[in-house]
Each structure stands twice: as C-alpha cells, then as structure tokens.
Amino acid sequence: MWYYAYKARRVFDLFTVPLAHIQELCMTVLANRVGCRYLHNGLTNVRLTGYPLSKEAGAVRIERINTLHRVIALGLVQKPGLLSREEIRSLRLELGYSQEDLADMVDARDRIIRMAERGQLPLAIRSDVELRRLIYTHFEHPMPPIDDLYALVLAPRDEEFLVRVVPDEEQIWKLAA
C-alpha cells in the first residue's frame, strides 16, 4: 500500500496535494479494487473489499468488528487443505480457548496444539476437522456433512486461498462470492 502512496505522491506533488490526502485516496482505491490486507492474529490471507475505511488518530476504524471476525472464521473453515499455523491460532482465539482447552476439545495433546501454532507440526486431520466443527457450532452456522469436511481437509492445500470479505447492502460483513 505504501508503494502506491509513494508512487501517487510523486505524481500529485506536481499539484501540491498533501501526503495525507494521497494516502487516504490510495486506501480508498485499494479498498474498493483489490482489498486491504487484514492482519488480525497474524493472518495473511484475508482481504477487506469495498468497505469505507475511516482513519482516527492514526488508526483505521472498522465497524462491526465482531461480525467481521465471525465471517473470517467461517471463511477459514471452508479452505481446502490443512489449516496453517496462523489460521489455527486465529480460530482458537476466536473461540476464546487456551491451547489446553482447544486440545481437550479436538482430542489432542496441548503440546501438539502449541507445536502446530508454531508451525513445527501440522495438526492431525481429525483434529483439523474437529476445529472446523467447533467453529460451525460456536457460530450456530449450518455445518456440512462430516464426509465433506474430511474431503475438504484432505484436498490439496491452496496456497493462494484468500478469505474475501465484503459488506452487503446494509454494510454488514459477509464472504465475497
């Protein structure tokens, strides 16, 4: 994003537009075209698109943050392949569980959860499926059949998978189609 701001600044310097306006313009353009990266809990595969962002005291203000986190979690559990370490951590925190609590819920040892969150060991297929089921249950969202969840986890991992989040007509977050 700062690359675009720098590039825009060079062009707009001819017209003496303040840098703050250029950065705001670039944020708006990026948010509406490619989406802004949302790095909550270390996630790198989440993009917010088409939502008006407002800056307050040097920070970006996002409305309905709890709804946004719910939609992101539901997007992550639809990803093919095993969950990444960042995704495991993000989902665990969204559930409000400690590593030990999550280990009990997915029938794994807490050491396994710690190692999975550090990227030292992948989460077992059964535990990955159970974590996804916990998210569906936690948010009272319709759950796909267990066979479909296993097929999703066993599918080849999509390294380019993005959770794209957009607002609907009432400015409430939802997954992009």
Contacts in CASP RR format, 6 or more apart in sequence:
PFRMAT RR
TARGET T0000
AUTHOR 0000-0000-0000
METHOD contacts of the structure
MODEL  1
MWYYAYKARRVFDLFTVPLAHIQELCMTVLANRVGCRYLHNGLTNVRLTG
YPLSKEAGAVRIERINTLHRVIALGLVQKPGLLSREEIRSLRLELGYSQE
DLADMVDARDRIIRMAERGQLPLAIRSDVELRRLIYTHFEHPMPPIDDLY
ALVLAPRDEEFLVRVVPDEEQIWKLAA
1 26 0 8 1.000
1 27 0 8 1.000
1 30 0 8 1.000
1 36 0 8 1.000
1 37 0 8 1.000
4 26 0 8 1.000
4 29 0 8 1.000
4 30 0 8 1.000
5 19 0 8 1.000
5 22 0 8 1.000
5 23 0 8 1.000
5 26 0 8 1.000
8 22 0 8 1.000
8 25 0 8 1.000
8 26 0 8 1.000
9 19 0 8 1.000
9 22 0 8 1.000
12 22 0 8 1.000
24 55 0 8 1.000
27 36 0 8 1.000
27 53 0 8 1.000
27 55 0 8 1.000
27 60 0 8 1.000
28 52 0 8 1.000
28 53 0 8 1.000
30 36 0 8 1.000
31 48 0 8 1.000
31 49 0 8 1.000
31 50 0 8 1.000
31 51 0 8 1.000
31 52 0 8 1.000
31 53 0 8 1.000
32 49 0 8 1.000
32 50 0 8 1.000
33 49 0 8 1.000
34 47 0 8 1.000
34 49 0 8 1.000
35 47 0 8 1.000
35 48 0 8 1.000
35 49 0 8 1.000
35 50 0 8 1.000
35 164 0 8 1.000
36 47 0 8 1.000
36 48 0 8 1.000
36 49 0 8 1.000
36 53 0 8 1.000
36 60 0 8 1.000
37 44 0 8 1.000
37 46 0 8 1.000
37 47 0 8 1.000
38 46 0 8 1.000
38 47 0 8 1.000
38 48 0 8 1.000
38 68 0 8 1.000
38 72 0 8 1.000
38 165 0 8 1.000
39 46 0 8 1.000
40 46 0 8 1.000
40 69 0 8 1.000
40 72 0 8 1.000
40 90 0 8 1.000
41 86 0 8 1.000
41 89 0 8 1.000
41 90 0 8 1.000
41 93 0 8 1.000
42 86 0 8 1.000
42 89 0 8 1.000
42 90 0 8 1.000
43 72 0 8 1.000
43 76 0 8 1.000
43 86 0 8 1.000
43 87 0 8 1.000
43 90 0 8 1.000
43 163 0 8 1.000
44 86 0 8 1.000
45 161 0 8 1.000
45 162 0 8 1.000
45 163 0 8 1.000
46 72 0 8 1.000
46 162 0 8 1.000
46 163 0 8 1.000
46 165 0 8 1.000
47 162 0 8 1.000
47 163 0 8 1.000
47 164 0 8 1.000
47 165 0 8 1.000
48 62 0 8 1.000
48 68 0 8 1.000
48 165 0 8 1.000
48 166 0 8 1.000
49 164 0 8 1.000
49 165 0 8 1.000
49 166 0 8 1.000
49 176 0 8 1.000
50 166 0 8 1.000
50 167 0 8 1.000
51 62 0 8 1.000
51 166 0 8 1.000
51 167 0 8 1.000
51 171 0 8 1.000
51 173 0 8 1.000
53 60 0 8 1.000
53 61 0 8 1.000
53 62 0 8 1.000
54 60 0 8 1.000
54 61 0 8 1.000
55 61 0 8 1.000
62 68 0 8 1.000
63 171 0 8 1.000
64 171 0 8 1.000
64 172 0 8 1.000
64 173 0 8 1.000
67 172 0 8 1.000
67 173 0 8 1.000
68 165 0 8 1.000
68 173 0 8 1.000
69 94 0 8 1.000
70 94 0 8 1.000
70 139 0 8 1.000
70 173 0 8 1.000
71 165 0 8 1.000
71 173 0 8 1.000
71 174 0 8 1.000
71 175 0 8 1.000
72 90 0 8 1.000
72 94 0 8 1.000
72 163 0 8 1.000
72 165 0 8 1.000
73 90 0 8 1.000
73 91 0 8 1.000
73 94 0 8 1.000
73 135 0 8 1.000
73 139 0 8 1.000
74 135 0 8 1.000
74 136 0 8 1.000
74 139 0 8 1.000
74 141 0 8 1.000
74 175 0 8 1.000
75 163 0 8 1.000
75 175 0 8 1.000
76 83 0 8 1.000
76 87 0 8 1.000
76 90 0 8 1.000
76 91 0 8 1.000
76 135 0 8 1.000
76 163 0 8 1.000
77 91 0 8 1.000
77 131 0 8 1.000
77 132 0 8 1.000
77 135 0 8 1.000
77 136 0 8 1.000
78 152 0 8 1.000
78 175 0 8 1.000
79 87 0 8 1.000
79 152 0 8 1.000
79 158 0 8 1.000
79 161 0 8 1.000
79 163 0 8 1.000
80 152 0 8 1.000
80 155 0 8 1.000
80 156 0 8 1.000
80 157 0 8 1.000
80 158 0 8 1.000
80 161 0 8 1.000
81 152 0 8 1.000
81 153 0 8 1.000
81 154 0 8 1.000
81 155 0 8 1.000
81 156 0 8 1.000
81 157 0 8 1.000
81 158 0 8 1.000
82 122 0 8 1.000
82 123 0 8 1.000
82 125 0 8 1.000
82 128 0 8 1.000
82 153 0 8 1.000
82 157 0 8 1.000
83 91 0 8 1.000
83 123 0 8 1.000
83 128 0 8 1.000
83 131 0 8 1.000
83 132 0 8 1.000
85 116 0 8 1.000
85 117 0 8 1.000
85 118 0 8 1.000
85 119 0 8 1.000
88 113 0 8 1.000
88 116 0 8 1.000
88 117 0 8 1.000
88 123 0 8 1.000
88 131 0 8 1.000
89 117 0 8 1.000
91 131 0 8 1.000
91 134 0 8 1.000
91 135 0 8 1.000
92 99 0 8 1.000
92 102 0 8 1.000
92 113 0 8 1.000
92 117 0 8 1.000
92 131 0 8 1.000
94 135 0 8 1.000
94 138 0 8 1.000
95 102 0 8 1.000
95 134 0 8 1.000
95 135 0 8 1.000
95 138 0 8 1.000
97 105 0 8 1.000
99 110 0 8 1.000
99 113 0 8 1.000
99 114 0 8 1.000
99 117 0 8 1.000
100 110 0 8 1.000
100 113 0 8 1.000
102 108 0 8 1.000
102 113 0 8 1.000
102 131 0 8 1.000
103 109 0 8 1.000
103 110 0 8 1.000
103 112 0 8 1.000
103 113 0 8 1.000
105 130 0 8 1.000
105 131 0 8 1.000
105 134 0 8 1.000
106 113 0 8 1.000
106 123 0 8 1.000
106 126 0 8 1.000
106 127 0 8 1.000
106 130 0 8 1.000
106 131 0 8 1.000
106 134 0 8 1.000
107 126 0 8 1.000
107 127 0 8 1.000
107 130 0 8 1.000
108 123 0 8 1.000
108 124 0 8 1.000
108 127 0 8 1.000
112 121 0 8 1.000
112 123 0 8 1.000
112 124 0 8 1.000
112 127 0 8 1.000
113 123 0 8 1.000
115 121 0 8 1.000
116 122 0 8 1.000
116 123 0 8 1.000
123 131 0 8 1.000
125 150 0 8 1.000
125 153 0 8 1.000
125 154 0 8 1.000
128 153 0 8 1.000
129 146 0 8 1.000
129 149 0 8 1.000
129 150 0 8 1.000
129 153 0 8 1.000
132 149 0 8 1.000
132 152 0 8 1.000
132 153 0 8 1.000
133 143 0 8 1.000
133 146 0 8 1.000
133 149 0 8 1.000
135 141 0 8 1.000
136 142 0 8 1.000
136 143 0 8 1.000
137 143 0 8 1.000
143 149 0 8 1.000
144 152 0 8 1.000
163 175 0 8 1.000
164 175 0 8 1.000
164 176 0 8 1.000
165 173 0 8 1.000
165 174 0 8 1.000
165 175 0 8 1.000
165 176 0 8 1.000
166 173 0 8 1.000
166 174 0 8 1.000
166 175 0 8 1.000
166 176 0 8 1.000
167 173 0 8 1.000
167 174 0 8 1.000
168 174 0 8 1.000
END
